[in-house]
Amino acid sequence: MVDDDDWTGLSIGAVLGDSDSGSRAWQSPIGELMKEVEMASANVHTPLSLNVVFFTDGRLLPLKFSGVRTGRFSRKSSKLMIQAAIPPGRADEREDILIKLLKDAIDEAEVFARRRKVADNLSELRALVDSLTSR
């Protein structure tokens, strides 16, 4: 898990539900996305910092949700965690699935930010994700 003091505009984490090949197959794509996001968010300033944690299904930690959901929030530091459940998918779709979940997480965070009067929008985070997909 990411320590509150280490969060930037956008960060990525992962919880693998099992040590089987299905969960392990997501390690590399999530790790690559993590590195890309870390580099891209270095100079991003946003009213709400977001940590998206991807979850895979497994025997040790079965998924009890689908899509994205709001996790913990620190009003003091304006940091929010969004949890994203990775659905079953083909190997050639992994990057697309992660990017879609990342965009869904930003949508969820934006609704949360408006409701809590933290920010009207998270355009900086949207632009960051768009820059990842435009390469």
C-alpha positions in Angstrom: 0.0 0.0 0.0 1.1 3.6 -0.7 2.0 5.7 2.3 0.0 9.0 2.5 3.1 11.1 2.2 4.2 9.3 -1.0 1.1 10.0 -3.1 1.4 12.2 -6.2 -1.4 13.3 -8.5 -2.0 9.8 -9.6 -0.5 6.5 -8.3 -1.2 2.8 -9.0 -1.2 -0.2 -6.7 -2.2 -3.8 -6.9 -3.5 -6.6 -4.8 -3.2 -10.0 -6.4 -5.8 -12.4 -5.2 -3.7 -15.5 -5.7 -0.3 -16.7 -6.7 -1.7 -18.7 -9.6 -0.8 -17.8 -13.2 -4.0 -15.9 -13.8 -3.1 -13.3 -11.1 0.6 -13.3 -11.9 -0.2 -12.6 -15.5 -1.4 -9.2 -14.4 1.8 -8.3 -12.5 3.8 -7.1 -15.6 1.0 -5.0 -17.2 0.2 -3.4 -13.9 3.9 -2.8 -13.1 4.4 -1.2 -16.5 1.4 1.1 -16.1 2.6 1.9 -12.6 6.0 3.1 -14.0 4.3 5.1 -16.8 1.9 6.8 -14.4 4.7 7.6 -11.9 6.8 9.3 -14.6 3.8 11.1 -16.2 2.4 12.4 -12.9 5.6 13.9 -11.6 4.5 17.5 -12.4 0.8 17.1 -12.2 -1.0 19.3 -9.7 -4.6 18.3 -8.9 -7.0 19.2 -6.1 -7.5 15.5 -5.3 -4.6 13.0 -5.4 -5.8 9.6 -6.5 -4.4 6.1 -5.8 -6.0 3.5 -8.0 -5.5 -0.1 -6.6 -6.2 -2.9 -9.0 -7.5 -6.2 -7.6 -7.4 -9.6 -9.2 -9.6 -12.5 -8.2 -8.2 -15.5 -6.5 -8.5 -18.2 -3.8 -6.7 -16.2 -1.2 -8.6 -13.0 -1.9 -11.8 -13.5 -3.9 -13.2 -10.4 -5.5 -16.5 -9.4 -3.9 -17.1 -6.4 -6.2 -16.8 -5.5 -9.9 -15.9 -2.3 -11.6 -14.6 0.5 -9.4 -15.5 1.6 -5.9 -14.4 4.3 -3.5 -11.9 3.3 -0.9 -10.4 5.5 1.9 -10.2 9.2 1.8 -8.0 11.7 3.7 -9.7 15.1 3.8 -6.6 16.5 5.5 -4.3 15.7 2.6 -7.0 15.5 -0.1 -6.1 11.9 -1.1 -8.5 9.3 -2.3 -8.1 5.6 -3.0 -10.3 4.0 -5.6 -10.3 0.2 -5.9 -10.7 -1.4 -9.3 -11.6 -5.0 -9.9 -9.9 -6.6 -12.9 -12.4 -8.8 -14.8 -11.4 -11.9 -16.6 -9.9 -11.1 -20.0 -7.6 -12.2 -22.7 -3.9 -11.5 -22.6 -4.1 -9.2 -25.6 -6.6 -7.0 -23.8 -4.8 -6.4 -20.5 -3.5 -2.9 -21.3 -7.0 -1.8 -22.6 -8.7 -3.3 -19.5 -6.3 -1.4 -17.2 -6.7 1.9 -19.0 -10.5 1.6 -19.0 -10.5 0.8 -15.3 -8.2 3.8 -14.7 -10.6 6.1 -16.6 -13.6 4.6 -14.7 -11.7 5.3 -11.4 -11.2 8.9 -12.4 -14.9 9.2 -13.1 -15.7 7.7 -9.7 -13.2 10.1 -8.0 -14.7 13.1 -9.8 -18.2 12.2 -8.6 -16.7 11.8 -5.1 -14.8 15.1 -5.3 -17.9 17.1 -6.4 -20.1 15.5 -3.7 -17.5 16.3 -1.0 -16.8 19.8 -2.5 -13.1 19.0 -2.9 -13.0 19.8 -6.7 -15.4 20.5 -9.6 -13.4 18.2 -11.9 -10.2 16.2 -12.2 -9.2 17.4 -15.7 -5.5 17.1 -14.8 -5.9 13.4 -14.1 -7.9 12.9 -17.3 -5.3 14.6 -19.3 -2.6 12.4 -17.7 -4.4 9.2 -18.7 -5.1 10.6 -22.2 -1.4 11.2 -22.6 -0.7 7.5 -21.8 -3.2 6.3 -24.4 -2.1 8.7 -27.1 1.3 7.1 -27.6 
